[in-house]
Amino acid sequence: MRKIPPIALVLGGFGLLPFYGLGGLSLAPDPTFSRWGLVGFAIYAAVILSFLGGARWGLELARAPDSPQATVLGLSVAPSIIGWALAMATLLGVMQVGVAAGFAMAFAAQFIWDSRSPAEANAPLWYPALRQILTVGVLLSCLLPGVSVALG
């Protein structure tokens, strides 16, 4: 395995900050701030899922620019759709522990796919290690809105 480029690790780490900031805000005793935290968390999580799906789309186009696999391109849009649906559920007031768990499952599924990316999509050898670090960070952050909703 190659060493993760420091810039990728630093930027990825900074990308975790909104998960924790918004997840922490969801624990605020004031219902308005708590709601902002829940909605912000859901929107940011949806954006990051879309980013990850876009990365896989790009890897597939780079792998086979003239004949990309339809299945891979189709699966690449799934994170965007799932993230959007979970964010909409949150905006509609359905942010329950199940929605936080839904985000956790979506990020875990994306990691499983990304862990095979060097072999399947010619991604850098360090990419799965970076995704593992960041996915663990995201999964832990998903506990915050879950706790917020559970505490009511």
Secondary structure, 3 states (H helix, E strand, C coil): CCCCCHHHHHHHHHHHHHHHHHHHHCCCCCHHHHHHHHHHHHHHHHHHHHHHHHHHHHHHHHHCCCCCCHHHHHHHHHHHHHHHHHHHHHHCCCCCHHHHHHHHHHHHHHHHHHCCHHHHHCCCCCHHHHHHHHHHHHHHHCHHHHHHHHHC
